[in-house]
Amino acid sequence: MEFTMGCSKHAYDYETLAWSDLMKTILLTVLLTVAATAHATDYYVAPNGNDHAAGTKAAPLQSIMRAQQTAKAGDTVYFRGGIYTYTAGINSCATRTDTVNAITLNNSGSENKPIRYWA
C-alpha cells in the first residue's frame, strides 16, 4: 500500500537543498573574509624616503608622522633600518618619553583592525 502526502506538484530533494545552502554560506563567508582583508595596505618608511611618495617598498615615506597620517585600521607599516629624526612637528602623532628616549605611536587603528608597525 502506498500513501502520498501533500498537495505540491514538486518533489524536493532536501539533502541537495541543504548541501546547496551550506555551500552558499561557505562561499559568502570566504568572500566577506577576502573583502575585509583586501583593503589592508602595507606602507614602508625609510630615512631616505619622501613624504610625497606612495609609501610602497619602491617609493617609501620618510617620516613617522606621515606614516601615522596615512595608515588606517588594518594596515601595516614597515620601518627600514636607519636613523629617524624626532622633530617638533611629530608631536601631533607621537610622543617621546624622556626616560627611554622612545617614541610612542598614537594611531593604532581599532580593536578588531589594529595598525601594525614593524621595524
N, C-alpha and C positions, 0 to 999 in steps of 0.2 A: 504494500500500500504506500502511496506517495502523497505527501502533503506539501502544498505551496502556500507560503505566507506572503503577504504584502501585495500591493497593487501596482508596483513600479514595473515599467516595461524594461528597465535597465538593470542588469545584474552588475554588482560592484565586486571587484576583487580587492578586499580590504587590506590584504597583505601588500599588494603592489601599491595601493594608495598610501599606506603607512610608510613604506620604503621611499616613495616619492617625496612625501612631506619631510622625512628625515634628511634626504639629500638636499632639499631646498634649504632647510635650516643650516646644514653644514656649509653649503655654498654661501649663504648670506653671512654667516659668522666669519668665514675666510675673507670675504670681500670687505666687510666692515673693519676687520683687523688690518688688512692691507691698506685700506683708505686712511685709517687712523695713524699708521706709521709712515705713510707715504709723504706726509708733509714735514717730517723731521728733516732738518738740514744740518750738514756738517760745515762748520766755519773754521778757518785757520787764521792764526795770528802769528806774525813774525816781527822781530825788531826792525827788519829792513822792508817791511810791507808798506802798504799805502791804505790809509783810511777811506779813500775813494774807490778802492778795488772791491771786487765781488766777495772777497773772503774765502775764495777757493784755495785749494792746495797750490795751484799755479800762480794765483794772484791773492796772497794773504792780506788781511788787515794789518795795521801797525799797532794800534793801541788797545789796551784792555777796555778803555771807555767805549770805543767804537764797537768792540765785540759785545759789550753789555747792552748797547743800544740796539744792536742788530739781532741778537739771539732771542728767540721766542720759546715758549714752553715746548719741551720735547726735543729741542736742538742740542747739538754737541759742539763745543768749542775746543779746538786743539791749539795749544801754545807751543810753538817751536822753540828750540833752545836759543839762549841769548840773554841779554840784559834788557829788561823793560824799565824805563824810567818812570818813576812816580811823579806826576805833576799836579799842581793845584786844581786843574780842570777835571781831574778824575774824581774829585770829591763827590760829584753828583751821582756816581755809580758805585763807589767803593770807599772804604775807609782803611787807614793804615794804623796799626797798633804800634805803640812805642816800645812795648816790651819785647816783641819778637821780630819787629820790622817786617811784618807780613801784611798782605792786602786781603781784605775780606770782600768777596764779591756779593753785592746786594741783590742782583737779579737772578733768581733761582728757578723761574718757571712756576709750575703749580705742583700740587701734591702728587697728582697722577702722571704729570708730564714734566719732570724736572729738566732743567738745563744742565748738561754735564760738561764739566771743564776738565781737560786733561793737559798735563804738562810733560 
